[in-house]
């Protein structure tokens, strides 16, 4: 009886000591503003007001702050994920633990298909299609092209049905790259293991589909300089799963030595001769090395382009790794990110009669919630 009492006392003391150590560690440790592992800003300590106390918002925000800054948070999150994977769990934080080491985001049933198609249609009506060659390319994601790698119990949502609906209702001539991606997936890696983007090799398949539709002769990979700039890329999906034992991705760049480029980032007034910013190689967000992350408008001039044509590219981040291939065929490319460009590309096109081509390029994983789609005209 006495031994049991001593054991309970010892256990209570150890637990109390552990809580005390964690509390002191929490209070004294420096608080980070940004989590590189999760690629997001952490919660700030909330300001106190009568209104947020009354609504309960203050305590909710305090709870979020405590959770974001808990000692050894990354360790415990990784441990939780390891245990779940060992127990056979196939979906963590809206990500499938797929075959062949792929992490593939769950594809939710889209709810804005009609609105998106109508927005594209309104944009197209503003364009003089007799003078400007306009195309729409919707990129199917790993959920669709690598469906054979999904867990056996994953619900089936036909992504390509949505693609076809948007193509038909928008009225914009479509460029379908799905066959190119499917065929290439049999012999190469077209999507990253840990990120939602296609790889540079995947982007090359989109480029081949574009050239096929436009009657262009694509530059072969053999004629390009190929360089793997990192083999330690952990993308956005990795940040959601927190599987710190997962293999990393490589990022490979293709540069055409025949191109002589001037790249003007109009928002920051930065001018360079490269489509890549290798400073990002040393950062967590390595995919941002393509086109130097996010910019409202980028003007790319190729002095040695095979034509005098000018392309307006309205896009999401998938296009960033495809631009280096497109640059060979156009004297000038105007790259718009309409999440941030507020003047409207249709007005820009009207004021630039030298524009001969327009390409709208979006991936199917994020298009349903992409705020930039609403700003294309």
C-alpha positions as CSV (number, residue, x, y, z in Angstrom):
1,X,0.0,0.0,0.0
2,X,2.8,2.4,1.0
3,X,4.7,1.4,-2.2
4,X,1.7,2.2,-4.4
5,X,1.3,5.5,-2.7
6,X,5.0,6.3,-3.3
7,X,4.6,5.3,-7.0
8,X,1.6,7.5,-7.4
9,X,3.4,10.4,-5.8
10,X,6.5,9.8,-8.0
11,X,4.3,9.7,-11.2
12,X,2.4,12.8,-10.2
13,X,5.7,14.6,-9.5
14,X,7.2,13.6,-12.9
15,X,4.0,14.7,-14.7
16,X,4.0,18.0,-12.8
17,X,7.7,18.5,-13.5
18,X,7.2,17.8,-17.2
19,X,4.4,20.3,-17.4
20,X,6.5,22.9,-15.5
21,X,9.5,22.3,-17.8
22,X,7.3,22.6,-20.9
23,X,5.6,25.8,-19.6
24,X,9.0,27.4,-18.8
25,X,10.3,26.4,-22.2
26,X,7.3,27.8,-23.9
27,X,7.5,31.2,-22.0
28,X,11.3,31.6,-22.6
29,X,11.7,30.2,-26.1
30,X,11.7,32.8,-29.0
31,X,8.5,32.8,-31.0
32,X,8.7,32.4,-34.8
33,X,6.6,34.4,-37.2
34,X,6.8,31.9,-40.0
35,X,6.9,28.1,-40.2
36,X,9.1,27.0,-43.1
37,X,7.9,23.4,-42.7
38,X,4.3,24.4,-43.1
39,X,5.1,27.3,-45.5
40,X,2.7,29.7,-43.6
41,X,2.7,32.5,-41.1
42,X,2.0,31.5,-37.5
43,X,-0.6,33.1,-35.4
44,X,0.2,36.3,-33.5
45,X,-0.8,36.8,-29.9
46,X,-4.3,38.4,-30.1
47,X,-5.1,41.9,-28.9
48,X,-7.5,42.2,-26.0
49,X,-10.8,43.9,-26.4
50,X,-14.2,43.8,-24.8
51,X,-15.8,42.8,-28.2
52,X,-13.6,39.7,-28.8
53,X,-13.9,38.6,-25.2
54,X,-17.7,38.8,-25.4
55,X,-17.9,36.8,-28.7
56,X,-15.3,34.2,-27.5
57,X,-13.0,35.1,-30.3
58,X,-10.2,36.1,-28.0
59,X,-9.9,32.7,-26.3
60,X,-10.1,31.0,-29.7
61,X,-7.2,33.1,-30.9
62,X,-5.2,32.4,-27.8
63,X,-5.8,28.7,-28.3
64,X,-4.6,29.0,-31.9
65,X,-1.5,31.0,-30.8
66,X,-0.7,28.4,-28.1
67,X,-1.0,25.6,-30.7
68,X,1.2,27.4,-33.2
69,X,4.0,28.0,-30.7
70,X,3.9,24.9,-28.6
71,X,7.4,23.6,-27.7
72,X,8.8,20.9,-30.1
73,X,5.7,21.4,-32.2
74,X,7.4,20.1,-35.4
75,X,8.6,17.0,-33.6
76,X,5.1,16.1,-32.2
77,X,3.4,16.8,-35.5
78,X,5.9,14.5,-37.3
79,X,5.5,11.9,-34.7
80,X,1.7,12.0,-35.1
81,X,2.0,11.6,-38.8
82,X,4.4,8.7,-38.5
83,X,2.0,6.9,-36.1
84,X,-0.9,7.5,-38.5
85,X,1.0,6.1,-41.5
86,X,2.2,3.1,-39.5
87,X,-1.5,2.4,-38.6
88,X,-2.3,2.3,-42.3
89,X,-4.0,5.7,-42.6
90,X,-4.2,6.8,-46.3
91,X,-5.5,10.4,-46.0
92,X,-3.9,13.0,-43.7
93,X,-4.9,16.7,-43.8
94,X,-6.7,16.3,-47.1
95,X,-3.8,14.6,-48.7
96,X,-3.6,11.0,-50.0
97,X,-0.6,8.8,-49.0
98,X,-0.4,7.4,-52.5
99,X,1.6,4.6,-54.1
100,X,5.2,5.0,-55.2
101,X,5.8,7.7,-52.6
102,X,3.5,10.2,-54.1
103,X,1.6,12.7,-51.9
104,X,-1.6,13.7,-53.9
105,X,-4.0,16.3,-52.8
106,X,-7.7,15.3,-52.4
107,X,-9.7,16.6,-55.3
108,X,-13.0,18.2,-54.0
109,X,-16.1,18.3,-56.2
110,X,-15.9,21.7,-57.8
111,X,-18.7,24.2,-57.1
112,X,-17.8,27.2,-59.3
113,X,-17.5,25.5,-62.7
114,X,-20.4,27.5,-64.3
115,X,-19.0,30.8,-63.0
116,X,-15.5,30.1,-64.2
117,X,-16.7,29.1,-67.7
118,X,-18.8,32.2,-67.9
119,X,-15.9,34.4,-66.8
120,X,-13.7,32.9,-69.6
121,X,-16.5,33.3,-72.1
122,X,-16.9,37.0,-71.2
123,X,-13.2,37.6,-71.6
124,X,-13.2,35.9,-75.0
125,X,-16.1,38.0,-76.2
126,X,-13.9,41.1,-75.5
127,X,-11.1,39.8,-77.7
128,X,-11.1,40.3,-81.5
129,X,-10.6,36.7,-82.4
130,X,-10.1,37.5,-86.0
131,X,-6.8,39.2,-85.1
132,X,-5.7,37.5,-81.9
133,X,-5.1,33.7,-81.6
134,X,-6.6,32.8,-78.2
135,X,-6.4,29.5,-76.4
136,X,-7.3,27.9,-73.1
137,X,-5.3,25.2,-71.5
138,X,-6.6,23.5,-68.3
139,X,-4.0,21.2,-66.7
140,X,-5.3,18.0,-65.1
141,X,-3.5,17.2,-61.8
142,X,-1.9,14.1,-60.3
143,X,-5.3,13.2,-58.9
144,X,-6.5,12.6,-62.5
145,X,-3.3,11.5,-64.5
146,X,-1.9,9.4,-61.7
147,X,-5.2,8.0,-60.5
148,X,-3.7,4.4,-60.5
149,X,-1.5,5.5,-57.6
150,X,-4.4,6.7,-55.3
151,X,-5.4,4.6,-52.4
152,X,-7.9,1.9,-53.4
153,X,-10.7,3.4,-51.3
154,X,-10.3,7.0,-52.7
155,X,-13.6,8.4,-54.0
156,X,-13.6,8.8,-57.8
157,X,-14.4,12.3,-59.1
158,X,-13.9,12.7,-62.8
159,X,-11.7,15.8,-63.1
160,X,-11.8,15.6,-66.9
161,X,-15.6,16.1,-66.9
162,X,-15.1,19.5,-65.4
163,X,-12.3,20.3,-67.9
164,X,-14.6,19.5,-70.8
165,X,-17.5,21.5,-69.3
166,X,-15.3,24.6,-69.0
167,X,-13.9,24.2,-72.5
168,X,-17.3,23.9,-74.1
169,X,-19.1,26.7,-72.2
170,X,-16.2,29.1,-72.4
171,X,-16.1,29.0,-76.2
172,X,-12.3,29.5,-76.2
173,X,-10.4,27.1,-78.4
174,X,-9.0,24.4,-76.1
175,X,-5.5,22.8,-75.9
176,X,-5.8,19.4,-74.2
177,X,-2.5,18.2,-72.8
178,X,-3.9,15.2,-70.9
179,X,-2.8,12.6,-73.5
180,X,0.7,14.0,-73.5
181,X,0.9,13.8,-69.7
182,X,-0.6,10.3,-69.5
183,X,1.9,9.0,-72.0
184,X,4.9,10.7,-70.4
185,X,3.9,9.4,-67.0
186,X,4.8,5.9,-68.1
187,X,8.5,6.8,-68.5
188,X,9.1,9.9,-66.5
189,X,8.1,12.0,-63.4
190,X,5.6,14.6,-64.5
191,X,4.4,15.7,-61.0
192,X,6.4,16.2,-57.9
193,X,6.2,13.7,-55.0
194,X,5.7,16.4,-52.4
195,X,4.2,19.3,-54.3
196,X,1.0,20.0,-56.2
197,X,2.8,21.4,-59.3
198,X,3.9,19.5,-62.4
199,X,7.6,18.9,-62.7
200,X,9.6,20.8,-65.4
201,X,9.3,17.6,-67.5
202,X,5.6,17.7,-67.0
203,X,5.6,21.3,-68.1
204,X,7.5,20.3,-71.2
205,X,4.6,17.9,-72.0
206,X,2.2,20.9,-71.8
207,X,4.6,22.8,-74.1
208,X,4.5,19.9,-76.6
209,X,0.7,20.0,-76.6
210,X,0.8,23.8,-77.2
211,X,3.2,23.5,-80.1
212,X,1.1,20.7,-81.6
213,X,-2.0,22.9,-81.4
214,X,-0.2,26.0,-82.8
215,X,1.7,24.3,-85.6
216,X,5.1,25.2,-83.9
217,X,8.2,23.0,-84.0
218,X,9.1,22.4,-80.4
219,X,12.7,22.7,-79.1
220,X,13.9,19.2,-78.2
221,X,15.2,18.5,-74.7
222,X,18.5,17.5,-76.4
223,X,19.0,21.0,-77.6
224,X,18.6,22.5,-74.1
225,X,21.0,22.9,-71.2
226,X,19.7,20.7,-68.4
227,X,20.6,21.3,-64.8
228,X,19.3,19.8,-61.5
229,X,19.6,22.7,-59.1
230,X,18.4,20.9,-55.9
231,X,17.5,17.5,-54.7
232,X,16.1,18.8,-51.4
233,X,12.7,20.2,-52.5
234,X,9.8,19.6,-50.1
235,X,6.7,21.2,-51.5
236,X,3.3,22.4,-50.3
237,X,1.8,19.0,-49.9
238,X,4.7,17.8,-47.7
239,X,3.9,20.8,-45.5
240,X,0.4,19.6,-45.1
241,X,1.3,16.1,-44.2
242,X,4.3,16.7,-42.0
243,X,5.9,13.4,-42.9
244,X,9.5,14.4,-42.1
245,X,10.8,11.0,-43.2
246,X,9.4,11.4,-46.8
247,X,11.9,11.5,-49.7
248,X,12.6,14.9,-51.2
249,X,12.1,16.0,-54.8
250,X,14.6,17.3,-57.3
251,X,14.1,20.4,-59.4
252,X,15.5,20.4,-62.9
253,X,15.9,23.4,-65.1
254,X,15.9,23.5,-68.9
255,X,17.6,26.5,-70.6
256,X,17.7,27.1,-74.3
257,X,21.2,28.5,-75.2
258,X,19.8,30.0,-78.4
259,X,17.5,32.5,-76.5
260,X,18.8,35.9,-75.5
261,X,16.3,37.2,-72.9
262,X,15.4,40.4,-71.1
263,X,13.1,39.8,-68.2
264,X,11.4,42.9,-66.7
265,X,9.5,42.5,-63.5
266,X,7.4,45.6,-63.9
267,X,6.1,45.8,-60.3
268,X,9.6,45.7,-58.6
269,X,11.5,47.4,-61.5
270,X,13.9,44.5,-61.5
271,X,15.5,43.5,-64.9
272,X,17.4,40.3,-65.5
273,X,18.4,38.0,-68.3
274,X,17.1,34.8,-66.7
275,X,13.7,33.3,-66.0
276,X,15.0,31.7,-62.8
277,X,16.0,33.2,-59.5
278,X,18.3,30.6,-57.9
279,X,18.3,32.5,-54.6
280,X,15.2,30.4,-53.8
281,X,17.2,27.2,-54.0
282,X,18.4,27.8,-50.4
283,X,14.8,28.5,-49.2
284,X,11.9,26.3,-48.3
285,X,9.7,27.7,-51.2
286,X,12.0,26.4,-53.9
287,X,9.4,26.3,-56.6
288,X,9.4,30.1,-56.5
289,X,12.7,30.1,-58.4
290,X,10.6,29.9,-61.6
291,X,9.8,33.5,-62.7
292,X,11.1,34.8,-59.4
293,X,7.9,34.0,-57.4
294,X,4.8,36.2,-57.7
295,X,4.6,39.3,-59.8
296,X,1.7,41.2,-61.2
297,X,3.2,41.6,-64.7
298,X,6.4,40.3,-66.3
299,X,7.6,41.4,-69.7
300,X,9.9,38.9,-71.4
301,X,11.7,39.9,-74.6
302,X,13.6,37.4,-76.7
303,X,16.0,39.0,-79.1
304,X,16.5,35.7,-81.0
305,X,12.9,34.6,-81.1
306,X,11.9,32.6,-84.1
307,X,9.0,35.1,-84.8
308,X,7.9,38.6,-84.1
309,X,4.7,37.5,-82.5
310,X,3.7,38.6,-79.0
311,X,1.9,36.5,-76.4
312,X,-0.2,37.5,-73.4
313,X,-0.1,34.7,-70.8
314,X,-2.8,34.8,-68.1
315,X,-2.1,32.1,-65.7
316,X,-1.6,30.5,-62.3
317,X,1.8,29.2,-61.0
318,X,1.7,26.1,-63.2
319,X,2.7,28.3,-66.1
320,X,5.8,29.5,-64.4
321,X,7.8,26.4,-65.3
322,X,6.4,26.3,-68.9
323,X,7.4,29.8,-69.8
324,X,11.1,28.9,-70.4
325,X,9.9,26.6,-73.3
326,X,7.5,29.1,-74.8
327,X,10.0,32.0,-74.8
328,X,11.7,30.6,-77.9
329,X,8.7,31.2,-80.1
330,X,7.7,34.8,-79.2
331,X,9.5,38.1,-79.5
332,X,7.7,39.2,-76.4
333,X,5.6,37.5,-73.7
334,X,3.5,39.4,-71.2
335,X,2.9,37.3,-68.1
336,X,-0.1,38.3,-65.9
337,X,-1.0,37.1,-62.4
338,X,-4.5,38.5,-62.2
339,X,-4.7,37.9,-58.4
340,X,-2.6,41.0,-58.2
341,X,-2.9,42.8,-61.5
342,X,-6.0,45.0,-61.0
343,X,-6.2,46.9,-64.3
344,X,-7.5,44.0,-66.3
345,X,-5.6,42.2,-69.1
346,X,-8.3,42.8,-71.6
347,X,-7.7,46.6,-71.3
348,X,-3.9,45.9,-71.6
349,X,-4.5,43.9,-74.8
350,X,-6.7,46.6,-76.3
351,X,-4.0,49.2,-75.7
352,X,-1.3,46.9,-77.2
353,X,-2.3,46.1,-80.8
354,X,1.0,44.3,-81.4
355,X,-0.3,41.3,-79.3
356,X,-1.0,38.4,-81.6
357,X,-1.6,35.5,-79.2
358,X,-3.3,34.9,-75.8
359,X,-3.0,31.8,-73.7
360,X,-5.0,31.2,-70.5
361,X,-3.5,28.5,-68.4
362,X,-4.8,27.1,-65.1
363,X,-4.5,23.9,-63.2
364,X,-7.6,22.0,-62.1
365,X,-6.6,21.5,-58.5
366,X,-6.9,25.2,-57.6
367,X,-9.0,26.8,-60.3
368,X,-12.2,26.4,-58.4
369,X,-11.0,28.8,-55.7
370,X,-8.5,30.9,-57.7
371,X,-9.5,34.5,-57.1
372,X,-7.4,35.5,-60.2
373,X,-9.9,34.0,-62.6
374,X,-12.4,36.8,-61.7
375,X,-9.8,39.4,-62.7
376,X,-9.0,38.2,-66.2
377,X,-11.1,40.9,-67.9
